[in-house]
């Protein structure tokens, strides 16, 4: 029996063309419920929290859309903070027309850039004043090294982007829109920074545990191998190999992780739980 | 004598505030003429040639500027080629209003992102047809891995961005605008890819040659050390240390480099020329 059936090639825009290809094999034992995933709002907040560079789209005098590179900080509710000079075109655009959107993209590294996460925050840019100005300045300075050197020059204004509409694309076939309230209420994933290391470590040193998770917790009782492809505060994404072909699946942590260093203990609990199921 | 006078802190928008700080020390011997630098058009072409990911600014139904992540290829005249689906908002925006701009940013790596190169190309996006469509498709496929898998779906259109206006920012205090004709006529720097390695190699293994270049060719006869900060088809950027402080300077190749592997021989010629001046 060979094991070469890969999941069907994805349409990068999420709409599968009519096809007769079989899908990936289902689990052999029913799994209670879908494992929780980050919402679009959480994905967006996580991407925005993970960078300090973005592209701003504003409107030039003649209404032409004008894109420009910016650095940004983030307020507690996820609102981006910009610090722009009227010597730059974007800094002259916003006082005339505050409509703007901000695009933050994760770095694809060696991966397919179309399969990488990005988010568009559309809204209006408002010059910060009063108490919010202090917050906004602190957020910008915390995010942008050396901001003190220029943000007090008279030609600079500190803006808060009032987010009205959010569009998140996570990669092939993973995308959704969300609204301002959901975006503001969501939290960035605390383990986003440590996840890539954890994924590499699990695949290198704990392939046996991943296999047990796939067999015991994801219903793939015939799995012969399992590889972790992503980790987040709610669980692990796996690709399992079975005699029936390969399939993507997911296993969930007992509780959502709330601390940046929480991936290890959550994964240990998952591994113990899988071992207990297989033993029992 | 100490050597701690750094060049004055740069205003990231290029406009120096009134200051009483002395500038960097001038050369002690007059140098014939300024060493040629890449034009804004050449800088823009080089940045565009060095990537395949960008942010597109287009106009939503209500005229709101909409930013979105895109991949692109490049025609021989530097016109970007996009391949967009009507399932995505940008793909519905352009048929309604072709005004757009495209922002390409170089990756700052560990450097200050505000000191990194980026360019905005503003113009109108036109669906490619006829012979140009073949060119555009080839350019897109050459730049975007796996493009064959989606670009023939019925919801995708291949666009050429007709560039009308170009704004280049090279980093602190280095920025300029250029027009469509200059952009189209310019060539990307053939040594852009190899330059970072060459710069590291020069600093690690040929500090003596860099010092001789600074002394003999840049007029800093009192230089005690020189570090290369950038290399391009026309020459090397150096920072020289002297008893009078540190200063940025530049030395030029005998001829502009036209081949991707041309940095080594051009630099060897520069080193020989410096040694000959000092010996003579």
HADDOCK unambig.tbl for C-alpha pairs under 7 A between the chains (distance, minus, plus):
assign (segid A and resid 11 and name CA) (segid B and resid 150 and name CA) 6.52 0.50 0.50
assign (segid A and resid 13 and name CA) (segid B and resid 87 and name CA) 6.98 0.50 0.50
assign (segid A and resid 55 and name CA) (segid B and resid 55 and name CA) 6.61 0.50 0.50
assign (segid A and resid 57 and name CA) (segid B and resid 57 and name CA) 5.56 0.50 0.50
assign (segid A and resid 57 and name CA) (segid B and resid 65 and name CA) 5.60 0.50 0.50
assign (segid A and resid 57 and name CA) (segid B and resid 66 and name CA) 6.28 0.50 0.50
assign (segid A and resid 57 and name CA) (segid B and resid 67 and name CA) 5.50 0.50 0.50
assign (segid A and resid 58 and name CA) (segid B and resid 65 and name CA) 5.70 0.50 0.50
assign (segid A and resid 59 and name CA) (segid B and resid 65 and name CA) 6.41 0.50 0.50
assign (segid A and resid 64 and name CA) (segid B and resid 99 and name CA) 6.02 0.50 0.50
assign (segid A and resid 64 and name CA) (segid B and resid 100 and name CA) 6.86 0.50 0.50
assign (segid A and resid 65 and name CA) (segid B and resid 57 and name CA) 5.60 0.50 0.50
assign (segid A and resid 65 and name CA) (segid B and resid 58 and name CA) 5.70 0.50 0.50
assign (segid A and resid 65 and name CA) (segid B and resid 59 and name CA) 6.42 0.50 0.50
assign (segid A and resid 65 and name CA) (segid B and resid 65 and name CA) 5.59 0.50 0.50
assign (segid A and resid 65 and name CA) (segid B and resid 99 and name CA) 6.79 0.50 0.50
assign (segid A and resid 65 and name CA) (segid B and resid 100 and name CA) 5.65 0.50 0.50
assign (segid A and resid 65 and name CA) (segid B and resid 101 and name CA) 6.27 0.50 0.50
assign (segid A and resid 66 and name CA) (segid B and resid 57 and name CA) 6.28 0.50 0.50
assign (segid A and resid 66 and name CA) (segid B and resid 101 and name CA) 5.75 0.50 0.50
assign (segid A and resid 67 and name CA) (segid B and resid 57 and name CA) 5.50 0.50 0.50
assign (segid A and resid 67 and name CA) (segid B and resid 101 and name CA) 5.85 0.50 0.50
assign (segid A and resid 67 and name CA) (segid B and resid 102 and name CA) 6.32 0.50 0.50
assign (segid A and resid 67 and name CA) (segid B and resid 103 and name CA) 5.80 0.50 0.50
assign (segid A and resid 67 and name CA) (segid B and resid 120 and name CA) 6.36 0.50 0.50
assign (segid A and resid 68 and name CA) (segid B and resid 103 and name CA) 6.18 0.50 0.50
assign (segid A and resid 68 and name CA) (segid B and resid 120 and name CA) 6.38 0.50 0.50
assign (segid A and resid 69 and name CA) (segid B and resid 118 and name CA) 6.96 0.50 0.50
assign (segid A and resid 87 and name CA) (segid B and resid 13 and name CA) 6.93 0.50 0.50
assign (segid A and resid 99 and name CA) (segid B and resid 64 and name CA) 6.02 0.50 0.50
assign (segid A and resid 99 and name CA) (segid B and resid 65 and name CA) 6.78 0.50 0.50
assign (segid A and resid 100 and name CA) (segid B and resid 64 and name CA) 6.85 0.50 0.50
assign (segid A and resid 100 and name CA) (segid B and resid 65 and name CA) 5.64 0.50 0.50
assign (segid A and resid 101 and name CA) (segid B and resid 65 and name CA) 6.27 0.50 0.50
assign (segid A and resid 101 and name CA) (segid B and resid 66 and name CA) 5.74 0.50 0.50
assign (segid A and resid 101 and name CA) (segid B and resid 67 and name CA) 5.85 0.50 0.50
assign (segid A and resid 102 and name CA) (segid B and resid 67 and name CA) 6.33 0.50 0.50
assign (segid A and resid 103 and name CA) (segid B and resid 67 and name CA) 5.82 0.50 0.50
assign (segid A and resid 103 and name CA) (segid B and resid 68 and name CA) 6.20 0.50 0.50
assign (segid A and resid 118 and name CA) (segid B and resid 69 and name CA) 6.98 0.50 0.50
assign (segid A and resid 120 and name CA) (segid B and resid 67 and name CA) 6.37 0.50 0.50
assign (segid A and resid 120 and name CA) (segid B and resid 68 and name CA) 6.40 0.50 0.50
assign (segid A and resid 150 and name CA) (segid B and resid 11 and name CA) 6.39 0.50 0.50
